[in-house]
Amino acid sequence: MAPAGPSAAEPGMVGVLLVNLGTPDATDFWSVRRYLREFLSDQRVIETNPLVWQPILNLIVLSIRPRRSGHAYEKIWNREQNESPLRTITRAQGEKLARALAPEGVIVDWAMRYGNPAIGERLRELKREGCERILIAPLYPQYSGATTATANDTAFRTLMAMRRQPAIRTLPPYFDDPAYIDALAVSLEKGLAALSFEPEVVLASYHGLPESYVAKGDPYYDQCLVTTELLRQRLGWSAEQLPITFQSRFGRAEWLKPYTLATVTELAEGGVKRVAVVTPGFSADCIETLEEIGMQNADAFRAHGGTDFAAIPCLNDSAEGMALIEHLVRRELKGWV
């Protein structure tokens, strides 16, 4: 006789796992090196043949870059909680969503694709808590193999080791969702209203991607274009008022253009004195928005003749940001909740 168990008609718990990119645990050389090794060993991120790439990564990149990246993290580190702002904000997003969905009995957790807390660890914990249905929600508005896909890959690899798997759904890209565009517009308008100056140009800066990835079929570039155009329409702005650029280039390959840093420099050299940058592809402020845009690009702009520069905060766990996340998650949980 089979052991007693729950009725087949009795549903288990429903879980949601918010996922963001990742963060080192500390700013020292070895902590950053561990993080970068995991990140840059991902073949979704670096598609170069591992036989060619791994010697370069281990002998050169991981000897130099951890110190430089650690210094950048030091500038933005949340010292009160001894963690990166990305971890602080993602935790806050998870906690606020958990409170919003608690009446429906949904369990919410959060994880990082690289670093801690790991996707596999948190998926297993949701399963231990009784979740038989889990929504994996990578918080990337625009889809790329190097972001959304690798987060899902990691979740699926965890499932492969489970004898009894929970049912899984994944959050699709939401680059053109009206709720996302509206949240961006409201957040941007609030950010601009809080400035002591009126920008002549507002750049929409997205994380870069090698052009070769797009040539192979990655939809990221087109989705960034659509988001920017929809945001322009929502604000009533022209392409000149809200041009699109791409940041965070890595290596010598050609990446999506125009580059944010080059554009900022050219604007300053061309006589533009006041610039703001909004980063629609990031769901939470991180090293790329706080240090790269807010410090590196600001310094370059001023060094070439600009005077006023502002990095507009991401949606983060603001009212607009949380309303968007809740909207997306509730939509994907229909039929489960």
Secondary structure, 3 states (H helix, E strand, C coil): CCCCCCCCCCCCEEEEEEEEEEECCCCCHHHHHHHHHHHHCCCCCCCCCHHHHHHHHHHHHHHHHHHHHHHHHHHHCECCCCECHHHHHHHHHHHHHHHHHHHHCEEEEEEEEEECCEHHHHHHHHHHCCEEEEEEEECCCCCCHHHHHHHHHHHHHHHHCCCCCCEEEECCCCCCCHHHHHHHHHHHHHHHHCCCCCCCEEEEEEECCEHHHHHCCCCHHHHHHHHHHHHHHHHCCCCCCCCEEEECCCCCCCECCCEHHHHHHHHHHCCCCEEEEECCCCCCCCHHHHHHHHHHHHHHHHHCCCCEEEECCCCCCCHHHHHHHHHHHHHHCCCCC
